[in-house]
Amino acid sequence: MPTINISDLSPVQLQSYLHYAIAPRPICLASTIDKAGNVNLSPFSFFNFFSTNPPVCIFSPSRRVRDNTTKHTLENVREVPECVINIVNYNMVQQTSLSSVEYPQGVNEFIKSGLTQLPSQLVKPPRVAESYVQLECVVNGIIELGQSHGAGNLVLAEIKLIHISDAVLGADGKIDQEKMDLVARLGGDWYCRVTKDNLFEVAKPNIKIGIGVDALPYAIRNSRILTGNNLGQLGNLQAIPTDEAIEAFALSPEIKEVLDATIGDSQTRELQLHLKAKQLLDEERVVEALMVLLMD
């Protein structure tokens, strides 16, 4: 495994490594305005949501690595501390990319990109109509991280209004993750798209405490069949199944077949039980998978 000292890299080289490694990054299409009323629209993948109360997003119009100049977005929020954060979906990704072109000061990227300008309700910068979620924000501060090529400027944007398209709402009135069709930034020219096929859920131990991987027997922790993700599933359980539950499950047809076929062959039995447990874990039958793994 190579180890790289950042002092040995140029800003361009360092940026390349980090952009490819720290990904995917959500894209903030930020609309801003200067004191003369000129509108600017620009995307940023140095962006995320950092606080719920108060609701604050941060994006970073970094100094250009090429020539250390600053972006119009940064200059605008210093003059008029307001912005709209427009969340980017797949249907607008090419126009979003076009808006990143370094047009001269005063050029409206809404016009250049063909995106639709929509008046905001509380702030001066307009919203992007094509965005499914638009966040009207006031800028509470800007934190400069340096003066050199590539140095970031953290724009602390407090959300005041949230606009959500009906197109992404489910029957319960909440955002349907599948309908958002989000895109994210990777390294170089690469992007990724969040589709139904690559969405998955992970049970989180937010309320009750999982037993942890260290509570699993050695043979399970060092299984040749189970992956690290599988061990994480098992460690997220809240208790080890009882002997009575394990014995009862051993009598079920799907498990009894494995046990009967491996009588007298402990190595094959262990292999087949681990394979069966892997199948159950893939089916999200986590408690049953652990019972299988704990069978002799």
KASULLIN-V70928 format. One record per residue. N is the residue number from 1. OMEGA is omega in radians with two decimals (* if undefined). NEAR is the number of other ideal C-beta (glycine too) atoms within 12 Angstrom. Layout:
# KASULLIN-V70928
N,OMEGA,NEAR
N,OMEGA,NEAR
This chain:
# KASULLIN-V70928
1,3.12,3
2,3.02,6
3,-3.01,6
4,3.03,14
5,-3.04,10
6,3.12,14
7,3.12,9
8,-3.06,11
9,2.96,16
10,3.09,16
11,3.14,24
12,3.13,16
13,-3.14,19
14,3.11,23
15,-3.13,27
16,3.13,22
17,-3.04,21
18,3.14,26
19,3.12,27
20,-3.04,18
21,-3.08,14
22,-3.02,18
23,0.02,22
24,3.14,24
25,3.10,28
26,-3.06,31
27,3.05,39
28,3.02,42
29,-2.99,47
30,3.02,50
31,-3.11,49
32,-3.12,44
33,3.10,34
34,-3.05,27
35,3.09,15
36,3.11,14
37,3.11,16
38,-3.10,28
39,3.05,40
40,3.13,44
41,-3.07,48
42,3.13,49
43,3.10,41
44,3.06,39
45,2.92,36
46,-2.95,33
47,2.98,36
48,-3.09,25
49,-2.95,23
50,-3.11,21
51,3.11,15
52,-3.10,10
53,0.11,8
54,3.14,16
55,-3.04,22
56,2.95,26
57,3.06,37
58,2.97,33
59,-3.01,43
60,2.96,34
61,-3.05,40
62,2.99,34
63,-3.11,26
64,3.13,23
65,-3.05,22
66,-3.00,14
67,3.06,14
68,3.08,16
69,3.12,19
70,-3.06,27
71,-3.14,34
72,3.13,34
73,3.14,45
74,3.14,34
75,-3.12,27
76,-3.07,37
77,3.01,41
78,3.13,24
79,3.13,24
80,-3.01,28
81,3.10,26
82,3.06,37
83,2.95,51
84,3.06,50
85,-3.12,49
86,-3.10,50
87,-2.99,42
88,3.04,44
89,-3.01,35
90,-3.07,24
91,-3.12,23
92,-3.00,33
93,-3.13,32
94,3.09,19
95,3.06,30
96,3.11,39
97,3.13,25
98,-3.13,22
99,-3.14,39
100,3.12,31
101,-3.08,19
102,3.06,20
103,3.14,22
104,3.07,12
105,3.12,20
106,3.10,18
107,-3.12,20
108,-3.11,27
109,3.00,39
110,-3.11,35
111,-3.12,20
112,-3.08,24
113,-3.10,32
114,3.08,19
115,-3.00,36
116,-3.13,20
117,-3.10,28
118,-3.11,23
119,3.03,20
120,-3.10,30
121,-3.07,18
122,-3.07,21
123,-3.07,33
124,-3.13,30
125,-3.14,44
126,3.09,35
127,3.06,39
128,-3.05,44
129,-3.09,25
130,3.13,31
131,-3.13,44
132,3.13,32
133,-3.11,37
134,-3.07,41
135,3.06,38
136,-3.00,33
137,2.91,41
138,-3.11,29
139,-3.10,38
140,-3.13,24
141,3.08,17
142,-3.13,26
143,3.10,19
144,-3.12,19
145,3.12,18
146,-3.13,16
147,-3.05,14
148,3.11,17
149,3.09,21
150,-3.14,31
151,-3.10,25
152,3.03,30
153,-3.04,30
154,3.11,28
155,-3.14,42
156,-3.03,27
157,3.13,42
158,-3.08,29
159,3.12,33
160,3.11,25
161,3.07,21
162,3.06,25
163,-3.10,30
164,3.12,23
165,3.06,26
166,-3.07,14
167,-3.09,19
168,3.13,24
169,3.06,19
170,-3.12,15
171,-3.14,8
172,3.13,7
173,3.12,10
174,3.12,12
175,3.05,22
176,-3.03,21
177,-3.13,20
178,-3.07,20
179,-3.09,25
180,3.11,30
181,-3.06,30
182,2.98,34
183,-3.13,33
184,-3.07,31
185,3.04,33
186,3.12,22
187,3.10,20
188,3.12,13
189,-3.03,12
190,3.01,19
191,2.96,27
192,-3.07,21
193,3.14,23
194,-3.12,25
195,3.13,17
196,-3.08,14
197,-3.12,8
198,3.02,14
199,3.02,16
200,-3.13,15
201,3.06,9
202,3.12,13
203,-3.08,21
204,-3.14,12
205,-3.07,16
206,-3.04,9
207,-3.13,9
208,-3.02,12
209,3.09,14
210,-3.09,25
211,-3.12,25
212,3.14,18
213,-3.11,25
214,3.12,13
215,-3.13,21
216,3.09,28
217,-3.08,21
218,-3.07,11
219,3.11,22
220,-3.13,34
221,-3.08,21
222,3.13,16
223,3.05,27
224,-3.05,15
225,-3.03,25
226,3.11,36
227,3.04,17
228,3.09,14
229,3.11,18
230,3.11,31
231,3.09,32
232,3.08,23
233,-3.11,36
234,-3.13,42
235,3.14,28
236,3.07,30
237,-3.06,31
238,-3.13,19
239,3.02,19
240,3.11,22
241,3.14,25
242,3.09,14
243,-3.13,14
244,3.13,11
245,3.13,20
246,3.14,25
247,3.14,18
248,-3.13,16
249,3.12,31
250,-3.13,28
251,3.12,17
252,-3.06,21
253,-3.07,11
254,-3.14,23
255,3.14,31
256,3.11,19
257,3.13,16
258,-3.10,28
259,-3.13,28
260,-3.08,16
261,-3.07,17
262,3.12,23
263,3.10,14
264,-3.13,10
265,-3.02,15
266,-3.12,15
267,3.12,13
268,3.13,16
269,-3.14,25
270,3.13,28
271,-3.10,22
272,3.09,27
273,3.11,39
274,3.08,34
275,3.11,24
276,3.11,35
277,3.10,39
278,3.11,28
279,3.14,22
280,3.11,30
281,3.09,35
282,3.11,20
283,-3.13,16
284,3.06,17
285,-2.91,23
286,-3.14,32
287,3.13,28
288,3.11,31
289,3.14,37
290,3.09,39
291,3.11,34
292,-3.11,39
293,-3.11,43
294,3.09,30
295,3.12,34
296,*,17
